[in-house]
Amino acid sequence: MKSIKNLTRFTYETAAFQGWRLSISRAGTVFTKYFSDKKFGSEKQSFAAADAALSALKELLESSKRVNGKYPATVTRKAEKLLEQA
């Protein structure tokens, strides 16, 4: 599978981690989460989990209002909690 916007594939033979990295930047805040093939069982399953988390995160951020160009702390906490549960 190839990387797509906001999802990057890590498959290094010498590295301990193989999986997907979700990274999205909005309003000066960067949200990052790693989805390991080992944890989710396979490359396809880790991609599905990463893609679902990305969709949920985008939905949350797009529906939230910004204050002075930044997201309020409550939105940031909700986004971090959403990524922890993924």
N, C-alpha and C positions, 0 to 999 in steps of 0.2 A: 504494500500500500504506500502511496506517496503522501507526503505532508500536504496539508491544506492550510488555508489562512487560520492562524491562531492555534493550530495543532501541528506539532513537529515530532517526527519519528526519530527515536534514538536507538540505533542498532550497531553498537561498536563491539567488536569481538573481544577487545581487551578490557572493556568496562564492566562493572558489576551490574549496571542498570541497563535494561532493555525495555522500551515501552514508548509511551506518548507523553509529551509535555504540552499542557494547555497554558497559554500565556496570552493575556489580553490586557490592553492598556486603554483606559478611559478616564478622561478628566484629570490627568496627572497621577492616577493610581494604577498600579500594575497588579494583576491577579495571576498567580501561577500555581499550578498543581501538576504533579506527575502521576501517571497511570501506568503501573508496572505490568508487564506481561505475566510475570510470576504470580502476582496477586490476583489478577483477573482470569488467568488460565491460558490465554492465547492472545496473539496480536489482534485478532478481530474483536475479541471480547473487551480488551483494554481500549481499543479504538471506539467501540460502541459506548462505553462508559464515559470516555473523554468527550465524545461528540454530544452525548446527552447533557453532561455537565456544562459544556460550552453553550448549548441552546438555552438551558435554564438560566445561566449567568447573563447571557445577552438579553434575555427577556426581562430579567430583574433590572438590569442597568438601563435599558431603553424605557422602561415604565417609571423610572425614578426621576424626580426633579433634582436639578442641581441648584446649589446655593452659592452664589458668587463664583460660578464656574467649576465648583467642586461638588462631589457627592457628600452628603451628610454622613456623620460617623455611623448612624444606624444602618444606612445602606451598605456601607463598607463592611460592617459586622455581619449583616445578612449574607452578603456575597461570600465572605470568608467561611461562614457557617455552612453555606450551601456547598462550597468546595470541600470542606472537611467531611461532609456526609457522603460525598460522591465516592 
